[in-house]
Every structure is written in structure tokens, then in C-alpha cells.
């Protein structure tokens, strides 16, 4: 049983709790000084096993602006991870020093694995190509601020939808609001995983799949550009084939609606021409700034909300079955129970969502 306010996936909280966090972020943004002592005496650990600018620094700035303190690493090679320490042992120890532990890791399912052994709240700051729920809270605040609604939206998502953890969490969240439609713009090899498409269908939302920005930009309320992520590809040849397929240019922006906005979780490489930055519809720098306020709200919410006591793993343990996803945390953290949701003809890995055909 777990009695912490972990944020591993968006469904750890209800839609009404997401709205509560976003409303709190709006209040903090309007009057930050009112919150400057709210976390006095609290410690947040940031364990970043993968590089980050925005997520790490916005979390750290958020805790400092709330009057709290921070510990952690942004290079595991400067910690005892370099000596071979397991995720379990690192998290067990650091969580005993902290009130909240924010973790980014390259392995899918690592945040859930961390929550299984932690003695404080765990926040997933990105687990490989799987999920990035705090980016999604940032994106929801940005949509609410820029477009004044989270429903009745036509949203284009462009680029690496396969490994793009920000798009997975965002699609899951926006599917929960009425009448949202998705235009999935990618090459066939970087298409959105089928289990995320199943989430869209399960909510009764609709999606179309296309391979160019040009044919759909005129229909969109928001275009979410993403980077083709070199670090997720098995071979440099495959990355080279995909890397510059999509670029949003000033010329393409002429066909967009006057009130469409462009979002991007950043970092950007070549997928948005720098000339687009001066277009008032380019919302990505405002979006990154919102990340700090939403994380201030999330920290406060995490520390004050009464936790729901519930199990972290709800499936069946099959220690004789190995997850087929080579990036799943169970591949290296061998002590983890192999837990799967049984759907009759498939087992779903509870860490990384991989579907295994029986
Ligand atoms: N959006 C985002 O996660 O950016 P960083 O990788 O810089 O944290």
C-alpha cells in the first residue's frame, strides 16, 4: 500500500484535481510573494539521471520561490550511481532525506519503480519515452491561459509521437475533456503508440493521422511541435533519416488561424524556424515560464493534499515473464516484481505499458 501523493501518470489525479492545481498556479502567478514562505523547512530532492534544463530548473526555482530547500544531482556520474548503486537503494536513501523526490530517468517505468521503494512523494519528471505528466500540467495551464479553454479544441501534434513522452501524457489528459480532436502529424515510423490511440478512443475523442503540417495547419487551435530525439533512436542512421522531416516556418504560419497557438515542450533543434519566435502566436517561451508556476502549485498540492491509500501495483505478478520492451526499467532493476495487467490475450507491463501477446 502507498500513502504518498505520487504523480507518476496523469491518472494519479482526477480531472478535478488537475483543475485545482492549474487554478492554484494561476493564483501563484498573479501574486507569487503570497506563497514565498509556504514550504519553509521542506526539502525537495531532484534526481536527474537524464539531461534537462526546464524541468529541473523550474522545479528547483519553484521550491526556492516557496521558501523550501533543494538537494540532488543532475549528473549521476557524480553520485554513487557511478559505483553501481541500484535505483532502489538511491531512492530509498534520498527519499529518507526529503519531503518530495522529483526524478527523471531514461528507463520507461522508472518513476513507478522508484515509488515502490520511496519514503516520500515521487514526481515523475520524465521516464524515457514513456510519460511526462508535469509537462502536461504546464501545457494545460498554457492552453487555459492562451485559449481560455481545455475542451472543444482541434490539436495538432507533430514530430516524434512514438518516443515523445510529452505527447503521450498530453493526449491522455486532453482526451479527458469534451470534444477535443487530435491531428497526429508524423512519419509512419514515429507514429503515436497504439495504446495511446486506444486512450483517445476509450474517451470517445477522435483523431486523424497525416504526414504533413501543410494540409492541416488551417484547422488547428493549437499546434504542438516536438523534437526528433536523437537519444531515443537505436541507430544514428535512423535518426538521420527522420531528423529534419518537419519544420514549422514563417511561411507556413501564414495559413494558420489568427488565434492558433504554437506550443513546444522544448528544447528545440530545427523543427521551428527561429523567425517564428516573433509571431505572437508562438507560445512556447510563455509555456516554459508557466512550468515554474505549475510546479510551485504541484509542490504545494503534493505536500498538503491528504493521500489516497492504495496499491501501486494492481496487476498479477508473473516473475517468469519478462517485459519485451528493451527500455523497460525491469530489464536492469532485477529485484522488481514483474507485474502485469491481464487482458486475456495480452499482458500489459505495469511499469512501461508494453503489450505482450500471450
Ligand atoms: N520540456 C522539458 O522536459 O525540457 P527539459 O528536457 O529541458 O527539462
Boltz pocket constraint, residues with backbone or C-beta under 6 A from the ligand:
constraints:
  - pocket:
      binder: B
      contacts: [[A, 51], [A, 52], [A, 53], [A, 54], [A, 55], [A, 56], [A, 125], [A, 126], [A, 135], [A, 265], [A, 266], [A, 267]]
      max_distance: 6.0
